[in-house]
Amino acid sequence: METILRRYVLRLFAKNFGAPEMAANMGSSPIPNYTIDNIPVTNGQIEIGIWTDANANNWAAFDNFELIRK
């Protein structure tokens, strides 16, 4: 029987800001810092979030988000 290992996607994204969606793939580092830099907000709004395609009952926890205007 062949074992197939699957890597699940975990992604930080920014969308609905007046340009195409931007994203950063996330790993499993113990204390990671992920950045999407230079987001060109042209419509006065932005949606940020985390997306995954993991199995049911898998989980992740996130805190300390910052959205900084440059």
Beta strands, then each sheet from edge to edge (+ up, - down):
strand 1: 10-15
strand 2: 22-25
strand 3: 47-52
sheet 1: 2+ 1- 3+
end
